[in-house]
Amino acid sequence: MENSFIQLNDLPDEILLIILKKLPNTDVLYSLLGVNKRLDTIVQDSIFTRFLTFMAPSHDLDRITEPILSRFYFEILPKICHKILWLNLESVSMDRILLVTTYPNLYGLALHKLTSERARDLFTDGSYLIRIFKFQLLSLAIHISKCKERTSSIKDINIFIFTQILTKFKYLQSLNFSPFDDSDYHRLTFDDFDYHRLTFGISPPNILSSTLLELSVVVDSYQDCLYLLDGRFNQLNKFYVTICSSNIPTLPVINNKKKLPKLKCFVLNHESILLVYNNILIPLLHRMLNLEELSLYFVCCNVGIIDGTNLKENIFNYMTKLKKFKFNIRSIIPFNNQVNLPSNENIKNTFKNFKNYKIISYIDYFPKANEFHFRIYSYPYPSLYYYNITNNFHRGLFNSVSDISLYDERPFEHEFFLQIAKSFPCIRKLRIHNWEPQKNDKQQCSIIEYPYLRELYLVRIHENYLEQFLNNTKMHLLNNIDLHVDYDSLQTVTGNFTSDTRRINCGKIECLILYHRPDISLDLIEDYFPHAAVY
């Protein structure tokens, strides 16, 4: 170990910096601060002290241990506190970190893994967070992942927190009020806001800000989106919104006419079916006179096919300053009474004037659903997720995508899963929806590996696909997998939890979520999944 240190210490500063910049800043500070004067000077550089993250990755819960945190509390943070500009914290340690010393230059704070009740307490009048940082913070990110109270109270708590943040932090320029998981607890909704009952002893104030430049939120409906874009944030420059429901705004619609000349970047992700493309979304986009960056991700139906012609007539012709346009749009067309539907070549031709863009398009026909799906997207692919991938999937490399779903009415053969592994090397979450049995499930195949896969949803499937993933001669799984599966399918594929060919991969399951499980003892299941928590 001593020889290794001598070799490290003998390296020139330039080489040391190249090596250390590849490590988490907290690891660099914990390992090298206090070793000698030279290393102290290097690791106290702003490169390693500006942005600190005290969060254990979900697959590496032991990396940031209590002894490591204790050394930061008592030795490291007091020494470098004036150099820290941004902190990423999680609930379990944030109080001690924020109170152990002062941070005179801290301008950004991200708080993760909060319960809604904990978040409410943090932003209540008189809390240390407001008392210490209300004149200091410029950027704030909130991640609420759990709620102990009844579900109906989440709306009240979220509105309270959102209001408190924009009211108490006087110079806030950037707010991210959205999570990094599938939690429903983060959704903001302002339905019946004018009639909102008294919450936490105060009347609902008029939420506004003249300093906010960037806002990222997850809301329930378009009504909520329009509420936030009615002019109450008159300096807003960037707006990132995820809309969860398909609810059509009730009349009269909140102001959808006031121009938004300050807005330069708009990113819309619509998680459910979009039903208001022509009457709500397009008028909203026409208010953004000076937009330079636009990203649209949605599935729509009952509006015809959205192709290059549609995008040009409805969007491009109204946005003369647009420099970047990213999109992933799927149009669903019922087969009934449809004639003269365009071919994929026709769709491609509508993008011939999009000179600076590479556009991918393909068409799927689902006879059982009696639907055509027309998908268009810009490439390189713009999103972190790619849903409803079919056998017609256009091959490519999607390094940024971590969440995918597979859907088809034709079977997914082994070669398809192999191609998915090649095209999506970084997927962490995979869902499959396919009831069709594989035709070549008995043939000898190469073993497939998804090196980062952590969550696997195999609920609405033919048993072939469960067998594929649990058979270690076909699929190599990592440890710490969360598996969502139908109980009957699992019982059949594992031979009532006795099959030896499934044991290796079943031993790698960390969390087993059973759907339609009968009221029986879990002893047999727990023996077959020795490392899994069973739900």
Residue pairs with C-beta under 8 A, 6 or more apart in sequence:
5 35
8 16
9 36
9 38
9 39
11 19
13 42
16 42
17 42
17 45
17 47
20 28
20 32
20 42
20 43
20 48
21 47
24 53
25 48
25 49
25 51
25 52
25 53
26 52
26 53
26 54
26 64
26 68
26 72
28 43
28 48
29 43
29 48
29 49
29 52
29 72
29 76
29 80
30 68
30 71
30 72
30 76
32 39
32 40
32 42
32 43
33 39
33 40
33 43
33 44
33 75
33 76
33 79
33 80
34 40
34 75
44 79
44 80
44 83
46 83
49 80
49 83
49 84
50 83
50 84
50 85
50 86
51 85
51 86
51 88
52 84
52 86
52 87
52 88
53 87
53 88
54 64
54 69
54 72
54 87
54 88
54 89
54 90
54 93
54 97
55 64
55 88
55 89
55 90
55 112
55 113
56 62
56 63
56 64
56 90
57 63
58 454
59 454
59 480
69 93
69 96
69 97
72 97
73 96
73 97
73 100
74 100
77 84
77 97
77 100
77 101
78 100
78 101
81 101
81 102
81 103
81 104
82 103
82 104
82 105
83 105
84 103
84 105
84 106
85 105
85 106
85 107
85 108
86 106
86 107
86 108
86 109
86 110
86 139
87 97
87 98
87 103
87 106
87 108
87 109
87 110
88 110
88 112
89 97
89 98
89 109
89 110
89 111
89 112
90 111
90 112
90 113
91 111
91 112
91 113
91 114
91 115
91 118
92 113
94 111
95 128
98 128
98 129
98 132
99 128
106 133
106 136
106 137
107 136
107 137
107 138
107 139
108 137
108 138
108 139
108 140
108 174
109 133
109 137
109 139
109 140
109 141
110 140
110 141
110 142
110 143
110 176
111 119
111 122
111 140
111 141
111 142
111 143
112 143
112 145
112 180
113 143
113 145
114 122
114 142
114 143
114 144
114 145
114 146
115 144
115 145
115 146
115 147
115 148
116 144
116 146
116 147
116 148
116 149
116 153
116 154
116 157
116 158
116 161
116 185
117 147
117 148
117 149
117 157
119 142
119 144
119 157
119 161
120 157
120 160
120 161
120 200
121 127
122 129
123 129
123 130
123 160
123 161
123 164
123 165
123 168
124 130
124 164
124 200
125 164
125 168
130 164
130 168
130 169
133 169
134 168
134 169
134 170
135 170
135 171
136 171
137 169
137 171
137 172
138 171
138 172
138 173
138 174
139 172
139 173
139 174
139 175
140 165
140 169
140 172
140 174
140 175
140 176
141 175
141 176
142 161
142 165
142 175
142 176
142 177
143 178
143 179
143 180
143 186
144 158
144 161
144 179
144 183
144 185
144 186
145 179
145 181
145 183
145 185
146 183
146 185
147 153
147 154
147 157
147 185
149 157
154 184
154 185
154 187
155 189
156 199
156 200
158 177
158 185
158 186
158 187
158 188
158 189
159 188
159 190
159 193
159 196
159 199
159 204
160 199
160 200
161 177
162 177
162 188
162 207
163 204
163 205
163 207
165 172
165 175
165 177
166 172
166 175
166 207
166 208
166 209
166 212
167 205
167 207
170 211
171 211
172 209
172 211
172 212
173 211
173 212
173 213
173 214
174 212
174 213
174 214
174 215
175 212
175 214
175 215
175 216
175 217
176 216
177 186
177 188
177 215
177 216
177 217
177 218
178 186
178 216
178 217
178 218
178 240
178 242
179 185
179 186
179 218
186 218
187 218
187 219
187 220
187 244
188 217
188 218
188 219
188 220
188 224
189 219
189 220
189 221
189 224
190 223
190 224
190 227
191 220
191 221
191 223
191 224
193 204
193 227
196 204
206 232
207 232
208 232
208 233
209 232
209 233
209 235
210 234
210 235
211 235
212 233
212 235
212 236
213 235
213 236
213 237
213 238
214 236
214 237
214 238
214 239
214 240
215 228
215 233
215 236
215 238
215 239
215 240
216 239
216 240
216 241
217 228
217 240
217 241
217 242
218 241
218 242
218 244
219 225
219 228
219 241
219 242
219 243
219 244
220 243
220 244
220 245
220 247
221 243
221 244
221 245
221 247
221 249
222 243
222 247
222 248
222 249
222 276
222 280
222 281
223 247
223 249
223 250
223 253
223 254
224 243
225 241
225 243
225 284
226 249
226 253
226 254
226 255
226 256
226 280
226 284
227 254
228 239
228 241
229 236
229 239
229 260
229 284
229 287
230 254
230 255
230 258
231 255
231 258
231 260
234 262
235 262
236 260
236 262
236 263
237 262
237 263
237 264
237 265
238 263
238 264
238 265
238 266
239 263
239 265
239 266
239 267
240 265
240 267
241 267
241 268
241 269
242 269
242 270
242 271
243 268
243 269
243 270
243 271
243 272
244 271
244 272
245 272
246 272
246 273
246 274
246 275
248 275
248 276
248 280
249 276
249 280
253 280
256 280
256 283
256 284
256 287
257 283
257 287
258 287
259 287
259 289
260 287
260 288
260 289
261 289
261 290
262 290
263 288
263 290
263 291
264 290
264 291
264 292
264 293
265 291
265 292
265 293
265 294
266 285
266 288
266 291
266 293
266 294
266 295
267 293
267 294
267 295
268 281
268 295
268 296
268 297
268 298
269 297
269 298
269 383
270 297
270 298
270 299
272 299
273 299
273 300
273 301
273 332
274 281
274 298
274 299
274 300
275 300
275 301
275 302
277 298
277 300
277 303
277 306
278 303
282 314
282 315
285 291
285 294
285 314
285 315
285 318
285 319
286 318
288 294
288 319
290 321
291 319
291 321
291 322
292 321
292 322
292 323
292 324
293 322
293 323
293 324
293 325
294 315
294 319
294 322
294 324
294 325
294 326
295 325
295 326
295 327
295 382
296 326
296 327
296 328
296 329
297 327
297 328
297 329
297 382
297 383
298 329
298 330
299 329
299 330
299 331
299 332
300 306
300 329
300 330
300 331
300 332
301 331
301 332
301 333
301 334
303 331
304 310
304 331
304 333
305 331
305 333
305 341
305 342
305 347
305 374
306 329
306 331
306 374
306 376
307 342
307 347
307 350
307 351
307 361
307 374
307 376
308 347
308 349
308 350
308 351
308 352
308 353
308 354
308 359
308 376
309 350
310 350
311 327
312 353
315 322
315 325
316 322
316 325
325 357
325 378
326 378
326 382
326 383
327 376
327 377
327 378
327 382
328 375
328 376
328 377
328 378
328 381
328 382
328 383
328 386
329 375
329 376
329 377
330 373
330 374
330 375
330 376
330 388
331 373
331 374
331 375
332 371
332 372
332 373
333 341
333 371
333 372
333 373
333 374
334 370
334 371
335 365
335 367
335 370
335 371
335 372
336 370
338 372
341 372
343 363
344 361
344 362
344 363
347 361
347 363
347 374
347 376
348 359
348 361
351 357
351 359
351 361
351 376
357 378
358 378
358 379
358 380
359 376
359 377
359 378
359 379
360 375
360 376
360 377
360 378
360 379
360 394
360 396
361 374
361 375
361 376
361 377
362 375
362 392
362 393
362 394
363 372
363 373
363 374
363 375
363 392
364 372
364 373
364 375
364 390
364 392
364 408
365 371
365 372
365 373
366 372
366 373
366 408
366 409
367 409
368 409
369 409
373 388
373 390
379 396
381 396
381 398
381 400
381 401
383 400
383 401
384 400
384 401
384 402
384 403
385 401
385 402
385 403
385 404
386 398
386 401
386 403
386 404
386 405
386 424
387 404
387 405
387 407
388 405
388 406
388 407
389 404
389 405
389 406
389 407
389 420
390 406
390 407
390 408
390 410
391 408
391 410
391 412
391 416
393 419
393 420
393 423
395 419
395 423
396 423
397 423
397 425
398 423
398 424
399 425
399 426
400 426
401 424
401 426
401 427
402 426
402 427
402 428
402 429
402 452
403 427
403 428
403 429
404 420
404 424
404 427
404 429
404 430
404 431
405 430
405 431
405 432
405 433
405 457
406 412
406 420
406 430
406 431
406 432
406 433
406 434
407 432
407 433
407 434
408 434
408 436
409 434
409 435
409 436
410 436
411 434
411 436
411 437
411 438
411 439
411 462
411 464
412 432
412 434
412 438
412 465
413 438
413 439
413 440
414 438
414 440
414 441
414 443
414 445
414 448
414 468
414 474
417 448
417 468
417 475
418 445
418 446
418 448
420 427
421 448
421 449
421 450
425 451
425 452
426 452
427 450
427 452
427 453
428 452
428 453
428 454
428 455
429 453
429 454
429 455
429 456
429 457
430 450
430 453
430 455
430 456
430 457
431 457
432 457
432 458
432 460
432 461
432 465
433 460
433 461
434 460
434 461
434 462
434 465
435 460
435 461
435 462
436 462
437 462
437 463
437 464
438 462
438 464
438 465
438 468
441 464
441 467
441 468
445 474
447 472
447 473
447 474
447 475
447 476
448 474
448 475
448 476
449 475
449 476
450 477
450 478
451 478
452 478
453 477
453 478
453 481
454 478
454 480
454 481
454 482
455 481
455 482
455 484
456 469
456 481
456 482
456 483
456 484
457 484
458 465
458 466
458 469
458 483
458 484
458 485
458 486
458 489
459 484
459 485
459 486
459 515
461 489
463 489
463 492
463 493
466 485
466 489
466 490
466 493
467 493
467 502
468 474
468 475
469 475
469 477
469 505
470 493
470 494
470 502
470 505
470 506
471 501
471 502
471 505
472 501
472 502
472 504
472 505
473 501
475 505
477 505
477 508
478 508
479 508
479 510
479 531
480 508
480 510
481 508
481 509
481 510
481 511
482 509
482 510
482 511
482 513
483 509
483 511
483 512
483 513
483 532
484 513
484 515
485 512
485 513
485 514
485 515
486 514
486 515
486 516
487 514
487 515
487 516
487 517
487 518
488 516
490 514
491 497
493 499
493 502
494 502
494 506
494 528
495 502
496 524
497 524
497 525
497 527
497 528
498 528
503 528
506 528
506 529
506 532
507 529
507 530
507 531
508 531
509 529
509 531
509 532
510 531
510 532
510 533
511 532
511 533
511 535
512 525
512 529
512 532
512 533
512 534
512 535
513 535
514 525
514 534
514 535
522 534
525 534
526 532
526 534
